[in-house]
Amino acid sequence: MINIAVCDDNKDFSEMLCRLIDDIMTESKIPHKIANYFSGSKLIEQHKISAFDAVFLNVAMPETEGFITAKEVFGISDKTYIIIVTAENGLVYDGSDFTPFRFLSKSNCEIFKMKLFYVIQSLSAHLEADEPIFLETSGGVKRSAAPSQIVLITSGLTHVYYTLSSGEVLRVRGKLNELQMRLPSNLFARVNRSSLVNMAYISQISIPKYRVILQGERYIELSERYKDSIEDKYIQYLKYYN
């Protein structure tokens, strides 16, 4: 369930934006809940009680100026994705305290809908990557890790090995195909029979050498079978995660 807040002092626009978000998420079968606010102070008050996953925020509001509201929202929870919505395209953003997830310009209705669809798909992908999965190691210890923290997954004879961004390797009993089903399909790609990589950690796909080069210059062998599919998946990954 994605918990969303919309905040805009223009009541008509705010209510329209809530309807559009609801329509897109419903059609995309994304579980969600939307709260509507017409002032930054009311939004912050509720955000302190229960932090929102994402906030669509107008930065040109008279009460509790938008960028101040955004910084306070981020200060309460740095895991909240902030989408700046504004008609003031000339505004200069000071990003010293936080970086907005996306900017949405109040433009032609059809263009705005298309941009909003892209933002929601991207938001959903990022939130799915942040949602922890629970793993039971071979020692019987239960661990949690967000998919975004998993760099590489390789399978052995009886176990699967999760390499985390911290450098830690978790040894988990199971089969790669079964465990893959628990991961975001648009974040991980199969590169050979026994390896899955998180595309966020790919620095280069070298087709001539049949290698996927990860950050830190580590590389994984790329099999002929998965050459075309990883190129297609990586293009889709860049579309929604960058």
C-alpha positions as CSV (number, residue, x, y, z in Angstrom):
1,M,0.0,0.0,0.0
2,I,1.5,3.3,-1.1
3,N,0.5,6.2,1.2
4,I,0.3,9.4,-0.8
5,A,-0.3,13.1,0.1
6,V,-1.2,15.8,-2.4
7,C,-0.7,19.4,-1.2
8,D,-1.8,22.4,-3.2
9,D,-3.6,25.6,-2.2
10,N,-5.6,25.5,-5.5
11,K,-8.4,23.3,-4.4
12,D,-9.7,22.5,-7.9
13,F,-6.3,21.5,-9.1
14,S,-5.5,19.5,-6.0
15,E,-8.7,17.5,-6.2
16,M,-8.1,16.9,-9.9
17,L,-4.6,15.7,-9.2
18,C,-6.0,13.3,-6.6
19,R,-8.4,11.9,-9.1
20,L,-5.7,11.4,-11.8
21,I,-3.4,9.7,-9.4
22,D,-6.2,7.4,-8.2
23,D,-7.2,6.6,-11.8
24,I,-3.6,5.7,-12.9
25,M,-2.9,3.7,-9.8
26,T,-6.2,1.8,-10.0
27,E,-5.6,1.0,-13.6
28,S,-2.1,-0.1,-12.9
29,K,-3.4,-2.2,-9.9
30,I,-1.1,-0.4,-7.5
31,P,-2.6,-0.5,-3.9
32,H,-2.7,3.1,-2.6
33,K,-4.2,5.6,-0.3
34,I,-4.4,9.3,-1.0
35,A,-4.8,12.3,1.4
36,N,-5.5,15.8,0.1
37,Y,-4.2,19.0,1.8
38,F,-4.5,22.6,0.9
39,S,-1.7,24.0,3.2
40,G,1.8,22.9,4.0
41,S,1.2,23.2,7.8
42,K,-1.6,20.6,7.7
43,L,0.4,18.2,5.6
44,I,3.4,18.5,8.0
45,E,1.1,17.9,11.0
46,Q,-0.1,14.6,9.6
47,H,3.3,13.6,8.3
48,K,4.7,13.8,11.8
49,I,2.1,11.3,13.0
50,S,2.5,8.9,10.1
51,A,5.0,9.6,7.4
52,F,3.8,9.5,3.8
53,D,5.6,7.4,1.2
54,A,5.2,10.1,-1.4
55,V,4.1,13.8,-1.4
56,F,3.0,15.7,-4.5
57,L,3.7,19.3,-3.5
58,N,3.1,22.7,-5.0
59,V,6.0,24.9,-4.1
60,A,4.2,28.2,-4.8
61,M,1.8,28.3,-1.8
62,P,1.3,31.4,0.3
63,E,1.0,29.5,3.7
64,T,4.2,27.7,4.7
65,E,6.1,28.3,1.4
66,G,6.5,25.2,-0.7
67,F,10.2,24.6,-0.5
68,I,10.2,25.1,3.3
69,T,7.4,22.5,3.5
70,A,9.4,20.1,1.3
71,K,12.5,20.5,3.5
72,E,10.4,19.9,6.6
73,V,8.7,16.8,5.1
74,F,12.2,15.4,4.2
75,G,13.5,16.3,7.6
76,I,10.8,14.2,9.2
77,S,11.4,11.2,6.9
78,D,14.2,11.1,4.4
79,K,12.5,8.0,2.9
80,T,9.6,10.1,1.6
81,Y,9.6,10.7,-2.1
82,I,8.8,14.3,-2.9
83,I,7.4,15.3,-6.3
84,I,7.4,19.0,-6.9
85,V,4.3,20.2,-8.9
86,T,4.4,23.8,-10.1
87,A,3.3,26.2,-12.8
88,E,6.3,28.4,-12.0
89,N,8.9,26.9,-14.4
90,G,11.3,29.8,-13.7
91,L,11.7,28.9,-10.0
92,V,15.2,28.1,-9.0
93,Y,15.5,25.2,-6.7
94,D,18.0,25.1,-3.8
95,G,18.9,21.5,-3.4
96,S,21.3,21.8,-0.6
97,D,19.1,20.0,1.9
98,F,17.4,17.4,-0.3
99,T,16.7,16.5,-3.9
100,P,13.1,16.1,-5.1
101,F,12.3,12.8,-6.7
102,R,10.7,14.4,-9.8
103,F,9.4,17.8,-11.0
104,L,5.9,18.0,-12.6
105,S,5.0,21.1,-14.6
106,K,1.4,22.2,-14.6
107,S,0.9,22.1,-18.4
108,N,-1.5,21.0,-21.0
109,C,-3.9,18.5,-19.5
110,E,-3.0,15.6,-21.8
111,I,0.8,16.2,-21.5
112,F,0.4,16.5,-17.7
113,K,-1.4,13.1,-17.6
114,M,1.4,11.4,-19.6
115,K,4.1,12.9,-17.4
116,L,2.1,11.9,-14.3
117,F,1.8,8.3,-15.5
118,Y,5.5,8.1,-15.9
119,V,6.2,9.6,-12.5
120,I,3.8,7.1,-10.8
121,Q,5.3,4.1,-12.6
122,S,8.8,5.3,-11.6
123,L,7.6,6.0,-8.0
124,S,6.1,2.5,-7.7
125,A,9.3,0.9,-9.0
126,H,11.4,2.8,-6.5
127,L,9.1,2.0,-3.6
128,E,9.1,-1.7,-4.5
129,A,12.9,-1.7,-4.6
130,D,12.9,-0.2,-1.0
131,E,10.5,-2.8,0.4
132,P,12.5,-5.3,2.5
133,I,12.3,-9.0,1.8
134,F,13.0,-11.5,4.5
135,L,15.6,-14.2,4.1
136,E,16.6,-17.2,6.3
137,T,20.3,-17.9,6.2
138,S,21.7,-21.4,6.2
139,G,22.4,-20.8,10.0
140,G,18.7,-20.3,10.6
141,V,19.1,-16.6,11.2
142,K,16.3,-14.4,9.6
143,R,17.6,-11.3,7.9
144,S,15.9,-8.6,5.9
145,A,17.3,-6.7,2.9
146,A,15.8,-4.3,0.5
147,P,16.1,-5.4,-3.1
148,S,17.9,-2.1,-3.8
149,Q,20.7,-3.3,-1.4
150,I,21.2,-6.6,-3.2
151,V,24.0,-6.3,-5.8
152,L,24.2,-9.9,-7.1
153,I,22.6,-13.2,-6.5
154,T,24.4,-16.5,-7.5
155,S,23.3,-20.1,-7.0
156,G,25.4,-23.0,-5.9
157,L,24.5,-26.7,-5.6
158,T,22.2,-26.3,-2.6
159,H,22.3,-22.6,-1.6
160,V,21.9,-19.1,-3.1
161,Y,24.3,-16.4,-2.2
162,Y,23.1,-12.7,-1.9
163,T,25.9,-10.1,-2.2
164,L,24.8,-6.9,-0.5
165,S,26.0,-3.4,-1.2
166,S,27.8,-3.4,2.1
167,G,30.0,-6.3,0.9
168,E,28.2,-8.9,3.1
169,V,27.3,-12.2,1.5
170,L,24.2,-14.0,2.8
171,R,24.0,-17.8,2.2
172,V,20.4,-18.8,1.8
173,R,18.9,-22.3,1.2
174,G,16.8,-22.4,-1.9
175,K,16.7,-22.3,-5.7
176,L,17.4,-19.3,-7.8
177,N,14.2,-19.5,-9.9
178,E,12.0,-19.6,-6.8
179,L,13.8,-16.8,-5.0
180,Q,13.8,-14.6,-8.1
181,M,10.0,-14.5,-8.0
182,R,10.2,-12.5,-4.7
183,L,12.3,-9.7,-6.4
184,P,11.1,-6.8,-8.5
185,S,11.3,-8.1,-12.1
186,N,12.2,-4.7,-13.5
187,L,15.2,-4.3,-11.2
188,F,16.9,-7.7,-11.6
189,A,18.1,-9.4,-14.8
190,R,19.4,-12.9,-15.4
191,V,22.9,-12.8,-17.0
192,N,23.7,-16.6,-17.0
193,R,22.2,-19.8,-15.7
194,S,23.3,-19.2,-12.1
195,S,23.4,-15.4,-11.7
196,L,21.1,-12.4,-11.3
197,V,22.3,-8.9,-11.2
198,N,20.7,-5.7,-9.8
199,M,20.8,-3.3,-12.8
200,A,21.3,-0.4,-10.5
201,Y,24.9,-1.6,-10.0
202,I,25.7,-2.2,-13.7
203,S,28.4,0.2,-15.0
204,Q,28.6,-1.4,-18.5
205,I,27.2,-4.3,-20.6
206,S,30.0,-5.5,-22.8
207,I,28.4,-7.5,-25.6
208,P,31.6,-8.3,-27.5
209,K,33.2,-9.8,-24.4
210,Y,30.0,-11.3,-23.1
211,R,30.4,-9.6,-19.7
212,V,28.3,-7.5,-17.4
213,I,30.6,-5.1,-15.6
214,L,29.5,-4.1,-12.1
215,Q,30.5,-1.0,-10.1
216,G,34.0,-1.6,-8.6
217,E,35.1,-3.3,-11.9
218,R,33.8,-6.7,-10.9
219,Y,32.3,-8.6,-13.9
220,I,29.9,-11.4,-14.4
221,E,29.9,-13.7,-17.5
222,L,27.0,-13.0,-19.8
223,S,25.6,-16.0,-21.7
224,E,24.3,-15.9,-25.2
225,R,20.9,-17.0,-24.0
226,Y,20.4,-13.8,-22.0
227,K,22.3,-11.3,-24.2
228,D,19.2,-9.8,-25.9
229,S,16.9,-9.9,-22.8
230,I,19.4,-8.0,-20.6
231,E,19.7,-5.2,-23.1
232,D,16.0,-4.8,-23.3
233,K,15.5,-5.0,-19.5
234,Y,18.3,-2.5,-18.9
235,I,16.6,0.0,-21.2
236,Q,13.4,-0.4,-19.3
237,Y,15.3,-0.1,-16.0
238,L,16.8,3.3,-17.1
239,K,13.3,4.5,-18.1
240,Y,11.8,4.2,-14.6
241,Y,14.8,4.2,-12.2
242,N,16.8,7.2,-13.5
